[in-house]
Amino acid sequence: MEQTEKKLPKSRLSWLWENMEGRRGLFVAAVVGTVAYNIMQLIVPYFSGEIVDLFLRIEEEGGSVAAEQASFLKLIGAMVGLTLLRVLIVYLSCMAYEHVSQFALFRIRNFLYNKIQRQDMKFYATYRTGDLMTRVTGDLDAVRHNVAWVIRSIIESFTLFTASAVFFFIINWKLALAVLLLSPFIFIIIFRFKTKVKPKHALLREKLAGMNTNAQENISGNKVVKAFAREEYEKEKFEKSNKDFAETNMDTAMTWLKYFPFIETIANALSVVLLIVGGLFIINGEISMGEYVSFSGLIWAIANPMRQMGNIMNEFQRFSAASAKVMEIYYSEAEIVDKPDAIEHKNRFDGKVEFRNVSFKYDDGIYPVLKDISFIAEPGETVAIIGETGCGKTSLIQMIPRFFEPTSGTVFVDDVDVSNYKLEDLRKNIGLATQDVLLYSDTIEGNIAYGDSKLTQDEVTKYAKYSAAADFISKMPEGYDTIVGERGVGLSGGQKQRISLARALAIRPSILILDDTTSAVDMETEKKIQHALKELDFSCTKIIIAQRISTTKAADKILVLQDGRIIESGSHDELVAKGGYYADLVKLQIGDIA
């Protein structure tokens, strides 16, 4: 979805300054260096004028150039020496800008990644993955480029123009005024250009994010694409977004080209003005030939900043649009966070879970997903939740680790409102395995030990046995050291689910939540897993979403959800005896009940 620009708490430049902390002194030194070496641009024209006037004076006075050799060498030596000094300052300043820009980039990128990691589910529902990737890569590079080049170019142009103008006025104010008379027209053109190009750069960033999102979704969903033989469709879809980006990019570039001829004409007109007016001043004796040479040698210092202003404004608007996208994430805040007085709980929970009159509705939803849900799972109990698709089962379990907050009512763990716990302490005590499994591009051992990297090989094997994964892992070429592809490519659905279950068990959770985790395994493997879950060497409360009666049958308590409400609750035998929804489901799956 396309994001509208939000009001930001700080200006873009003050935000940049904030992220230069630790390198601000170096940045200020670079700015001073930039001012210094641009003022030193006056060296060559000034000394060139002095040499010409000295030569003409010697000629007029009938003297000898050889007699004034020391004066010539002194002027030339000063010119060469100061020019070399200027080159050194330029080099050191450019290095300093680059260092500061890379430092700020590193700092901002780390901060953004940390910020994204700590966001809640609402954030991930709002921002697309491709959009976020664009913000932490391409948009951030535009921010770095602003520090390394744009700011430096602005200071260079301003200093060079100002120093040259002052120098011109010192030599001859009339000629200076004649040369600078065209400058206001440049500023008018640049202002109009800025007004036109600013929204185009914002649109360009959106188009780039959209193109990256299309590519990311296509690559992630490659199995679906191939299963439906939609390669051509996806190629056309990407080509369309690529074309939109290219056309927007071209339109943005062409905007500058529309104004460039006017700026170039005015910049070139400066030399014509100097030639005409300067020539008349020489004829009338108002300036010397040396002073004219100084003017002529420095006219570029007035013309080039004018030419550069368009490019600088274009790049600054690119930075402005990109930084707005970055800052939107930078200053975003998660809604589900620790309370100021949140309770620390470093030890294991007992595992009691209670829902008390819980209702829930998504922010963009019209109707509530859950309505007045109340139940208790005692420590060590197994509670199974069953119901038709879309009845709110997954939404219900997501309240326990606080992925979402209830609209009304309260969720308790060990008789404490979950919102009063520190999020880290709460979630470290909850093992979660879902039907849609995400495995990382790592070894099987690394995936199982994801929640606790200190696990030994024996412990990893033990949890793999609990999840009935040890047998198929031992048959793989490199066993637990086998690298699984991104999202577990190369493994079957059932194998991925069993590794996911082992990962959830490996943290020895007080509360184990299984969201249809065994849906892709065969009945025999499921039976082994159910047996293993009863024989765990640690106590935990199990909350299981299931569609199979074989999974729910052994649960201490079964909750039947329909339209967001609990319509039945009890053990397998109790619900069968009631002859309601659950009993009908039993008959549908395993036949008449004897």
C-alpha positions as a printed NumPy array, in Angstrom:
array([[  0.   ,   0.   ,   0.   ],
       [  1.138,   3.522,  -0.599],
       [  2.135,   5.4  ,   2.536],
       [  1.286,   9.041,   3.045],
       [  4.028,  11.178,   4.535],
       [  3.537,  11.699,   8.238],
       [  4.489,  14.758,  10.238],
       [  8.001,  14.231,  11.567],
       [  9.146,  15.372,  15.038],
       [ 12.399,  16.872,  13.722],
       [ 13.646,  18.551,  10.59 ],
       [ 15.7  ,  16.379,   8.272],
       [ 18.955,  18.246,   8.912],
       [ 18.556,  18.273,  12.71 ],
       [ 17.894,  14.516,  12.522],
       [ 21.116,  14.091,  10.551],
       [ 22.998,  16.189,  13.11 ],
       [ 21.588,  13.997,  15.876],
       [ 23.018,  10.898,  14.176],
       [ 26.451,  12.463,  13.718],
       [ 27.001,  12.394,  17.482],
       [ 30.562,  11.256,  18.064],
       [ 31.727,  12.682,  14.719],
       [ 30.281,  16.193,  14.869],
       [ 33.687,  17.779,  15.48 ],
       [ 35.08 ,  16.074,  12.389],
       [ 32.081,  17.237,  10.357],
       [ 32.525,  20.85 ,  11.517],
       [ 36.229,  20.623,  10.638],
       [ 35.268,  19.366,   7.165],
       [ 32.866,  22.301,   6.732],
       [ 35.578,  24.767,   7.816],
       [ 37.959,  23.083,   5.383],
       [ 35.399,  23.416,   2.586],
       [ 34.993,  27.13 ,   3.269],
       [ 38.776,  27.579,   3.431],
       [ 39.671,  25.766,   0.211],
       [ 36.933,  27.549,  -1.729],
       [ 38.126,  30.947,  -0.552],
       [ 41.564,  29.805,  -1.661],
       [ 40.131,  29.406,  -5.187],
       [ 40.895,  33.138,  -5.435],
       [ 44.636,  32.403,  -5.276],
       [ 45.289,  31.692,  -8.945],
       [ 43.214,  34.592, -10.395],
       [ 44.612,  37.028,  -7.811],
       [ 48.256,  36.117,  -8.37 ],
       [ 47.717,  35.883, -12.136],
       [ 46.441,  39.472, -12.08 ],
       [ 49.41 ,  40.581,  -9.954],
       [ 51.882,  38.947, -12.367],
       [ 50.231,  40.575, -15.4  ],
       [ 50.225,  44.026, -13.754],
       [ 53.866,  43.588, -12.688],
       [ 54.875,  42.647, -16.213],
       [ 52.976,  45.601, -17.74 ],
       [ 54.46 ,  48.016, -15.175],
       [ 57.981,  46.847, -15.989],
       [ 57.252,  47.276, -19.681],
       [ 55.808,  50.8  , -19.171],
       [ 58.743,  51.861, -17.004],
       [ 61.243,  50.418, -19.486],
       [ 62.711,  48.173, -16.837],
       [ 64.057,  44.62 , -17.125],
       [ 62.061,  41.496, -16.353],
       [ 65.289,  39.865, -15.177],
       [ 65.705,  42.606, -12.591],
       [ 62.306,  41.78 , -11.169],
       [ 62.918,  38.029, -11.266],
       [ 62.719,  37.745,  -7.485],
       [ 59.284,  39.378,  -7.454],
       [ 58.05 ,  37.037, -10.189],
       [ 59.388,  33.959,  -8.392],
       [ 57.884,  35.14 ,  -5.111],
       [ 54.425,  35.501,  -6.692],
       [ 54.681,  32.179,  -8.55 ],
       [ 55.999,  30.382,  -5.446],
       [ 53.164,  31.752,  -3.311],
       [ 50.647,  30.712,  -5.97 ],
       [ 52.042,  27.154,  -6.232],
       [ 52.446,  26.71 ,  -2.474],
       [ 48.95 ,  27.888,  -1.62 ],
       [ 47.508,  25.781,  -4.445],
       [ 49.181,  22.646,  -3.033],
       [ 47.878,  23.542,   0.429],
       [ 44.395,  23.913,  -1.056],
       [ 44.658,  20.465,  -2.694],
       [ 45.619,  18.937,   0.675],
       [ 42.671,  20.616,   2.43 ],
       [ 40.312,  19.404,  -0.334],
       [ 41.521,  15.81 ,   0.1  ],
       [ 41.255,  15.82 ,   3.907],
       [ 37.816,  17.484,   3.831],
       [ 36.415,  14.969,   1.325],
       [ 37.768,  12.081,   3.427],
       [ 36.167,  13.599,   6.524],
       [ 32.763,  13.979,   4.804],
       [ 32.893,  10.371,   3.625],
       [ 33.881,   9.106,   7.074],
       [ 31.074,  11.02 ,   8.782],
       [ 28.521,   9.89 ,   6.177],
       [ 29.48 ,   6.216,   6.599],
       [ 29.413,   6.594,  10.388],
       [ 25.925,   8.139,  10.294],
       [ 24.733,   5.483,   7.826],
       [ 25.977,   2.667,  10.063],
       [ 24.368,   4.207,  13.12 ],
       [ 20.998,   4.884,  11.468],
       [ 20.829,   1.433,   9.857],
       [ 21.516,  -0.278,  13.192],
       [ 18.907,   1.879,  14.903],
       [ 16.334,   1.142,  12.186],
       [ 16.923,  -2.604,  12.368],
       [ 16.551,  -2.519,  16.142],
       [ 13.4  ,  -0.41 ,  15.78 ],
       [ 11.882,  -2.831,  13.247],
       [ 12.741,  -5.807,  15.463],
       [ 10.8  ,  -4.3  ,  18.349],
       [  7.691,  -3.359,  16.415],
       [  4.36 ,  -5.088,  16.961],
       [  2.155,  -7.024,  14.54 ],
       [  0.226,  -3.913,  13.509],
       [  3.451,  -2.436,  12.119],
       [  4.155,  -5.516,   9.989],
       [  0.593,  -5.48 ,   8.723],
       [  1.062,  -1.84 ,   7.647],
       [  4.474,  -1.947,   5.981],
       [  5.388,  -4.364,   3.204],
       [  8.679,  -6.236,   3.379],
       [  9.892,  -4.787,   0.07 ],
       [  9.047,  -1.291,   1.284],
       [ 11.045,  -1.783,   4.502],
       [ 13.994,  -3.2  ,   2.556],
       [ 13.964,  -0.142,   0.284],
       [ 14.035,   2.179,   3.293],
       [ 17.042,   0.5  ,   4.916],
       [ 18.998,   0.265,   1.625],
       [ 18.264,   2.701,  -1.234],
       [ 16.657,   5.419,   0.897],
       [ 19.479,   5.271,   3.43 ],
       [ 22.065,   5.531,   0.67 ],
       [ 20.413,   8.792,  -0.434],
       [ 20.833,  10.013,   3.158],
       [ 24.53 ,   9.077,   3.115],
       [ 24.971,  10.793,  -0.254],
       [ 23.497,  13.965,   1.214],
       [ 26.191,  14.116,   3.897],
       [ 29.055,  13.088,   1.623],
       [ 28.208,  15.203,  -1.435],
       [ 25.088,  17.388,  -1.264],
       [ 25.928,  19.332,   1.908],
       [ 29.534,  19.726,   0.766],
       [ 28.384,  20.973,  -2.649],
       [ 25.994,  23.493,  -1.076],
       [ 28.78 ,  24.907,   1.108],
       [ 31.214,  24.892,  -1.827],
       [ 28.821,  26.763,  -4.114],
       [ 27.766,  29.298,  -1.495],
       [ 31.332,  29.981,  -0.327],
       [ 32.77 ,  30.163,  -3.834],
       [ 30.02 ,  32.473,  -5.074],
       [ 30.225,  34.742,  -2.007],
       [ 34.029,  34.907,  -1.943],
       [ 34.19 ,  35.654,  -5.675],
       [ 31.482,  38.316,  -5.42 ],
       [ 33.31 ,  40.022,  -2.544],
       [ 36.585,  39.843,  -4.494],
       [ 34.885,  41.358,  -7.548],
       [ 33.451,  44.236,  -5.518],
       [ 36.865,  44.938,  -3.983],
       [ 38.45 ,  45.181,  -7.446],
       [ 35.677,  47.2  ,  -9.11 ],
       [ 32.165,  47.462,  -7.781],
       [ 30.676,  48.666, -11.063],
       [ 31.973,  45.711, -13.07 ],
       [ 30.992,  43.346, -10.226],
       [ 27.448,  44.723, -10.244],
       [ 27.201,  44.325, -14.023],
       [ 28.381,  40.687, -13.838],
       [ 26.131,  39.732, -10.894],
       [ 23.033,  41.462, -12.281],
       [ 21.841,  38.187, -13.821],
       [ 22.086,  36.171, -10.561],
       [ 18.514,  36.789,  -9.285],
       [ 17.094,  35.137, -12.398],
       [ 18.954,  31.931, -11.487],
       [ 17.35 ,  31.857,  -8.029],
       [ 13.863,  32.359,  -9.503],
       [ 14.399,  29.435, -11.902],
       [ 15.774,  27.181,  -9.133],
       [ 12.807,  27.955,  -6.879],
       [ 10.357,  27.016,  -9.629],
       [ 12.345,  23.853, -10.324],
       [ 12.212,  22.86 ,  -6.642],
       [  8.412,  23.261,  -6.57 ],
       [  8.053,  20.988,  -9.6  ],
       [ 10.555,  18.277,  -8.683],
       [  9.79 ,  17.769,  -4.973],
       [  6.568,  15.68 ,  -5.375],
       [  8.178,  13.719,  -8.207],
       [ 10.99 ,  12.51 ,  -5.963],
       [  8.444,  11.414,  -3.327],
       [  6.534,   9.473,  -6.011],
       [  9.798,   7.972,  -7.264],
       [ 10.567,   6.503,  -3.824],
       [  7.067,   4.953,  -3.743],
       [  7.552,   3.416,  -7.194],
       [ 10.913,   1.965,  -6.16 ],
       [  9.389,   0.473,  -2.999],
       [  6.547,  -1.018,  -5.065],
       [  8.953,  -2.591,  -7.551],
       [ 11.082,  -4.084,  -4.754],
       [  7.957,  -5.426,  -3.053],
       [  6.866,  -7.181,  -6.245],
       [ 10.297,  -8.766,  -6.609],
       [ 10.446,  -9.838,  -2.951],
       [  6.966, -11.379,  -2.979],
       [  7.676, -13.218,  -6.218],
       [ 10.939, -14.69 ,  -4.954],
       [  9.416, -15.676,  -1.583],
       [  6.409, -17.248,  -3.294],
       [  8.379, -19.048,  -6.008],
       [  6.66 , -22.383,  -5.279],
       [  3.22 , -20.91 ,  -5.815],
       [  4.355, -19.218,  -9.022],
       [  5.703, -22.47 , -10.424],
       [  2.758, -24.542,  -9.176],
       [  0.358, -22.381, -11.175],
       [  2.788, -21.868, -14.078],
       [  2.477, -18.103, -13.629],
       [  6.032, -17.177, -14.568],
       [  4.894, -15.148, -17.568],
       [  2.261, -13.367, -15.492],
       [  4.845, -12.478, -12.848],
       [  7.288, -11.293, -15.521],
       [  4.617,  -9.008, -16.948],
       [  3.678,  -7.806, -13.464],
       [  7.307,  -6.946, -12.644],
       [  7.818,  -5.388, -16.058],
       [  4.826,  -3.102, -15.403],
       [  6.162,  -1.944, -12.012],
       [  9.66 ,  -1.596, -13.489],
       [  8.217,   0.469, -16.346],
       [  6.311,   2.679, -13.88 ],
       [  9.538,   3.265, -11.949],
       [ 11.552,   3.937, -15.111],
       [  8.945,   6.387, -16.449],
       [  8.76 ,   8.213, -13.121],
       [ 12.559,   8.293, -12.967],
       [ 12.723,   9.671, -16.498],
       [ 10.042,  12.248, -15.76 ],
       [ 11.984,  13.38 , -12.682],
       [ 15.216,  13.65 , -14.677],
       [ 13.51 ,  15.469, -17.54 ],
       [ 12.163,  18.054, -15.106],
       [ 15.715,  19.292, -14.531],
       [ 16.478,  19.198, -18.25 ],
       [ 13.576,  21.574, -18.904],
       [ 15.174,  24.217, -16.685],
       [ 18.83 ,  23.477, -17.485],
       [ 18.996,  25.432, -20.795],
       [ 17.832,  28.635, -19.062],
       [ 20.41 ,  28.304, -16.288],
       [ 23.175,  27.422, -18.759],
       [ 22.291,  30.409, -20.937],
       [ 22.462,  32.812, -17.987],
       [ 25.745,  31.25 , -16.767],
       [ 27.323,  31.636, -20.215],
       [ 25.976,  35.181, -20.51 ],
       [ 28.245,  36.184, -17.615],
       [ 31.323,  35.84 , -19.826],
       [ 29.67 ,  37.934, -22.529],
       [ 28.813,  40.652, -20.001],
       [ 32.39 ,  40.609, -18.709],
       [ 33.801,  40.807, -22.219],
       [ 31.622,  43.792, -23.204],
       [ 31.549,  45.772, -19.953],
       [ 35.115,  44.826, -18.944],
       [ 36.402,  45.811, -22.377],
       [ 34.782,  49.215, -22.098],
       [ 36.225,  49.677, -18.591],
       [ 39.758,  48.888, -19.85 ],
       [ 39.357,  51.328, -22.758],
       [ 38.152,  54.008, -20.328],
       [ 40.962,  53.192, -17.899],
       [ 38.638,  52.234, -15.024],
       [ 40.414,  48.886, -14.481],
       [ 43.861,  47.553, -15.285],
       [ 44.589,  44.589, -17.536],
       [ 45.631,  42.574, -14.472],
       [ 42.303,  43.296, -12.782],
       [ 40.503,  42.223, -15.966],
       [ 42.55 ,  39.002, -15.99 ],
       [ 41.523,  38.413, -12.355],
       [ 37.866,  38.92 , -13.277],
       [ 38.213,  36.682, -16.315],
       [ 40.04 ,  33.945, -14.389],
       [ 37.373,  33.933, -11.691],
       [ 34.194,  34.252, -13.76 ],
       [ 33.786,  30.466, -13.586],
       [ 33.556,  30.78 ,  -9.795],
       [ 30.326,  32.719, -10.316],
       [ 29.013,  30.68 , -13.261],
       [ 29.696,  27.16 , -11.911],
       [ 27.77 ,  27.553,  -8.648],
       [ 24.831,  28.747, -10.743],
       [ 25.107,  25.659, -12.942],
       [ 25.485,  23.407,  -9.892],
       [ 22.462,  24.791,  -8.061],
       [ 20.034,  22.786, -10.184],
       [ 21.858,  19.492,  -9.608],
       [ 22.247,  20.252,  -5.924],
       [ 18.543,  21.058,  -5.561],
       [ 17.656,  17.873,  -7.445],
       [ 19.831,  15.737,  -5.137],
       [ 18.583,  17.546,  -2.048],
       [ 14.973,  16.809,  -2.994],
       [ 15.949,  13.179,  -3.496],
       [ 17.415,  13.209,   0.011],
       [ 14.335,  14.981,   1.345],
       [ 11.962,  12.332,  -0.04 ],
       [ 14.188,   9.418,   1.021],
       [ 14.877,  10.757,   4.521],
       [ 11.146,  11.263,   5.13 ],
       [ 10.611,   7.541,   4.438],
       [ 13.483,   6.586,   6.734],
       [ 12.466,   8.961,   9.521],
       [  8.925,   7.633,   9.459],
       [ 10.296,   4.259,  10.591],
       [ 12.988,   5.861,  12.772],
       [ 10.425,   7.701,  14.913],
       [  7.671,   5.062,  14.771],
       [  6.68 ,   3.564,  18.087],
       [  5.173,   0.167,  18.834],
       [  1.82 ,   0.245,  20.569],
       [  2.458,  -2.952,  22.533],
       [  5.396,  -2.125,  24.817],
       [  6.492,  -2.633,  28.391],
       [  4.691,  -0.517,  30.952],
       [  6.935,   1.84 ,  32.974],
       [  6.281,  -0.315,  36.042],
       [  6.339,  -3.678,  34.223],
       [  7.046,  -6.719,  36.399],
       [ 10.326,  -8.579,  35.928],
       [  9.925, -12.36 ,  35.996],
       [ 13.232, -14.088,  35.274],
       [ 12.163, -17.466,  36.666],
       [  9.875, -19.984,  35.001],
       [  6.143, -19.396,  35.089],
       [  3.866, -21.976,  36.642],
       [  1.95 , -21.937,  33.369],
       [ -1.578, -20.997,  34.411],
       [ -3.414, -19.211,  31.593],
       [ -6.748, -17.458,  32.014],
       [ -8.944, -15.537,  29.593],
       [-11.5  , -13.397,  31.351],
       [-14.276, -11.854,  29.222],
       [-11.869, -11.249,  26.334],
       [-13.141,  -9.65 ,  23.139],
       [-10.997,  -8.617,  20.193],
       [-11.327,  -6.747,  16.921],
       [ -8.592,  -5.828,  14.435],
       [ -8.093,  -2.102,  13.853],
       [ -9.187,  -2.397,  10.245],
       [-12.005,  -4.827,  10.997],
       [-15.702,  -4.086,  11.147],
       [-16.845,  -7.014,  13.269],
       [-15.211,  -8.446,  16.409],
       [-13.139, -11.601,  15.942],
       [-13.515, -12.798,  19.534],
       [-16.505, -12.185,  21.801],
       [-16.484, -12.579,  25.572],
       [-13.993, -15.469,  25.76 ],
       [-13.455, -16.933,  29.236],
       [-11.57 , -20.102,  30.198],
       [ -8.736, -21.296,  32.445],
       [ -5.827, -23.598,  31.595],
       [ -4.299, -24.871,  34.816],
       [ -0.517, -25.459,  35.039],
       [  0.428, -28.633,  33.16 ],
       [ -2.965, -28.997,  31.484],
       [ -3.491, -29.561,  27.79 ],
       [ -6.211, -27.374,  26.295],
       [ -7.27 , -28.011,  22.704],
       [ -9.081, -25.4  ,  20.625],
       [-11.124, -26.531,  17.669],
       [-13.489, -24.795,  15.308],
       [-14.193, -23.911,  11.724],
       [-11.798, -21.754,   9.703],
       [-12.017, -18.063,  10.595],
       [-13.656, -18.553,  13.975],
       [-10.816, -16.77 ,  15.831],
       [ -8.579, -19.616,  17.043],
       [ -5.263, -18.059,  15.981],
       [ -6.328, -14.6  ,  17.151],
       [ -7.057, -16.089,  20.562],
       [ -3.635, -17.651,  21.106],
       [ -1.881, -14.494,  19.876],
       [ -3.216, -12.696,  22.951],
       [ -1.054, -14.822,  25.267],
       [  2.389, -13.561,  24.104],
       [  0.823, -10.12 ,  23.512],
       [  1.133, -10.077,  19.744],
       [ -2.211,  -8.293,  19.988],
       [ -4.08 ,  -6.686,  22.885],
       [ -7.702,  -7.515,  23.749],
       [-10.263,  -4.887,  22.812],
       [-11.853,  -5.636,  26.174],
       [-11.291,  -8.177,  28.919],
       [ -8.004,  -9.474,  30.299],
       [ -5.556, -12.301,  29.65 ],
       [ -3.737, -13.604,  32.728],
       [ -0.641, -15.759,  33.138],
       [ -0.105, -17.03 ,  36.681],
       [ -2.937, -14.73 ,  37.802],
       [ -1.117, -11.607,  36.534],
       [ -2.375,  -9.514,  33.614],
       [  0.049, -10.269,  30.752],
       [  0.294,  -6.545,  30.012],
       [  2.002,  -6.103,  33.405],
       [  4.917,  -8.401,  32.541],
       [  8.024,  -7.346,  30.658],
       [  7.549,  -8.571,  27.1  ],
       [ 10.915, -10.327,  27.003],
       [ 10.232, -12.269,  30.22 ],
       [  6.737, -13.226,  29.063],
       [  7.734, -14.393,  25.59 ],
       [ 10.817, -16.299,  26.74 ],
       [  8.457, -18.529,  28.714],
       [  6.212, -19.26 ,  25.729],
       [  7.093, -21.794,  23.037],
       [  5.268, -21.171,  19.774],
       [  5.03 , -23.43 ,  16.724],
       [  2.695, -22.551,  13.884],
       [  1.352, -24.263,  10.792],
       [  3.116, -21.734,   8.548],
       [  6.727, -22.523,   9.416],
       [  9.63 , -20.122,   8.92 ],
       [ 13.057, -21.746,   9.002],
       [ 16.237, -19.731,   8.55 ],
       [ 19.064, -20.322,   6.077],
       [ 21.068, -22.16 ,   8.703],
       [ 21.808, -25.694,   9.828],
       [ 19.042, -27.845,  11.247],
       [ 20.824, -27.641,  14.606],
       [ 20.939, -23.84 ,  14.345],
       [ 17.211, -23.692,  13.638],
       [ 16.323, -25.932,  16.58 ],
       [ 18.628, -24.007,  18.928],
       [ 17.378, -20.618,  17.667],
       [ 15.745, -19.726,  21.006],
       [ 18.745, -20.87 ,  23.066],
       [ 22.108, -20.826,  21.294],
       [ 23.805, -22.458,  24.305],
       [ 22.14 , -25.835,  23.716],
       [ 24.482, -28.809,  23.43 ],
       [ 24.287, -31.331,  20.584],
       [ 22.741, -33.9  ,  22.952],
       [ 20.025, -31.437,  23.983],
       [ 19.236, -30.55 ,  20.372],
       [ 18.922, -34.282,  19.596],
       [ 16.638, -34.769,  22.597],
       [ 14.179, -32.098,  21.468],
       [ 14.306, -33.445,  17.917],
       [ 13.251, -36.822,  19.33 ],
       [ 10.352, -35.194,  21.192],
       [  9.104, -33.769,  17.886],
       [  9.699, -37.04 ,  15.978],
       [ 12.258, -35.232,  13.818],
       [ 15.38 , -37.182,  14.877],
       [ 14.799, -40.095,  12.482],
       [ 14.601, -38.084,   9.264],
       [ 17.39 , -35.732,  10.386],
       [ 19.777, -38.681,  10.95 ],
       [ 19.142, -39.825,   7.361],
       [ 20.113, -36.471,   5.865],
       [ 23.576, -36.154,   4.234],
       [ 25.111, -34.048,   7.004],
       [ 22.642, -34.803,   9.781],
       [ 22.109, -31.846,  12.105],
       [ 24.711, -29.863,  10.164],
       [ 22.583, -29.969,   7.014],
       [ 21.892, -26.469,   5.718],
       [ 18.218, -25.854,   5.033],
       [ 17.327, -23.298,   2.374],
       [ 15.483, -20.055,   2.96 ],
       [ 12.09 , -20.773,   4.561],
       [ 13.079, -24.45 ,   4.783],
       [ 13.27 , -25.122,   1.057],
       [ 14.305, -28.75 ,   0.555],
       [ 12.196, -30.084,   3.426],
       [  8.653, -31.399,   3.299],
       [  5.852, -29.596,   5.112],
       [  5.777, -32.237,   7.843],
       [  9.556, -32.099,   8.314],
       [  9.484, -28.32 ,   8.678],
       [  6.652, -28.56 ,  11.21 ],
       [  8.606, -31.065,  13.297],
       [ 11.733, -28.875,  13.314],
       [  9.521, -25.933,  14.298],
       [  8.074, -27.969,  17.164],
       [ 11.576, -28.976,  18.305],
       [ 12.542, -25.283,  18.248],
       [  9.544, -24.402,  20.442],
       [ 10.357, -27.212,  22.911],
       [ 14.062, -26.358,  23.041],
       [ 13.464, -23.268,  25.205],
       [ 11.691, -25.498,  27.779],
       [  8.655, -23.213,  27.819],
       [  6.203, -22.861,  30.679],
       [  3.459, -22.485,  28.073],
       [  3.572, -24.344,  24.756],
       [  1.323, -23.043,  21.977],
       [  0.839, -25.234,  18.922],
       [ -1.135, -23.726,  16.058],
       [ -2.121, -26.724,  13.927],
       [  1.514, -27.788,  14.101],
       [  0.962, -31.413,  13.09 ],
       [ -1.405, -30.752,  10.193],
       [  1.186, -31.866,   7.627],
       [  2.397, -35.042,   9.395],
       [  0.965, -38.529,   9.034],
       [ -1.183, -40.146,  11.701],
       [  1.585, -42.433,  12.947],
       [  4.043, -39.548,  13.388],
       [  1.353, -37.467,  15.064],
       [  0.772, -40.292,  17.544],
       [  4.499, -40.374,  18.357],
       [  4.512, -36.607,  18.907],
       [  1.467, -36.769,  21.196],
       [  3.115, -39.493,  23.244],
       [  6.379, -37.508,  23.438],
       [  4.545, -34.365,  24.589],
       [  3.171, -36.351,  27.541],
       [  6.668, -37.529,  28.467],
       [  8.454, -34.16 ,  28.463],
       [ 11.132, -33.81 ,  31.161],
       [  9.703, -30.424,  32.129],
       [  6.244, -29.249,  33.036],
       [  4.368, -26.971,  30.679],
       [  0.818, -25.956,  29.878],
       [ -0.093, -26.882,  26.322],
       [ -2.58 , -24.907,  24.263],
       [ -3.163, -26.644,  20.959],
       [ -5.143, -25.516,  17.922],
       [ -6.127, -28.589,  15.952],
       [ -8.474, -29.804,  13.25 ],
       [ -8.041, -33.536,  13.93 ],
       [-10.009, -35.327,  16.596],
       [ -6.972, -37.575,  17.08 ],
       [ -5.13 , -34.492,  18.374],
       [ -7.875, -33.148,  20.642],
       [ -9.008, -36.477,  22.048],
       [ -6.353, -36.694,  24.773],
       [ -6.66 , -33.047,  25.874],
       [ -7.736, -32.242,  29.436],
       [-10.079, -29.602,  28.095],
       [-11.469, -28.887,  24.645],
       [-12.824, -25.487,  23.598],
       [-15.096, -25.339,  20.561],
       [-15.119, -21.921,  18.894],
       [-17.777, -20.706,  16.519],
       [-18.095, -17.12 ,  15.253],
       [-15.633, -15.918,  17.905],
       [-17.488, -17.486,  20.85 ],
       [-16.89 , -20.601,  22.935],
       [-19.986, -22.697,  22.237],
       [-18.781, -25.899,  23.947],
       [-16.198, -26.699,  26.61 ],
       [-15.212, -29.959,  28.278],
       [-13.295, -33.198,  27.839],
       [-13.614, -35.407,  24.764],
       [-16.056, -37.771,  26.458],
       [-18.125, -34.933,  27.895],
       [-18.496, -33.195,  24.546],
       [-19.317, -36.407,  22.722],
       [-22.006, -37.092,  25.313],
       [-23.513, -33.637,  24.721],
       [-24.159, -34.495,  21.098],
       [-23.38 , -30.99 ,  19.853],
       [-20.942, -29.514,  17.294],
       [-17.963, -31.515,  18.592],
       [-19.89 , -34.806,  18.55 ],
       [-20.898, -34.129,  14.939],
       [-17.254, -33.464,  14.085],
       [-16.215, -36.762,  15.688],
       [-18.794, -38.63 ,  13.604],
       [-17.592, -36.837,  10.47 ],
       [-13.939, -37.75 ,  11.038],
       [-14.027, -41.214,  12.611],
       [-17.591, -42.437,  12.029],
       [-20.317, -43.376,  14.485],
       [-19.306, -43.446,  18.111],
       [-19.661, -46.879,  19.645]])
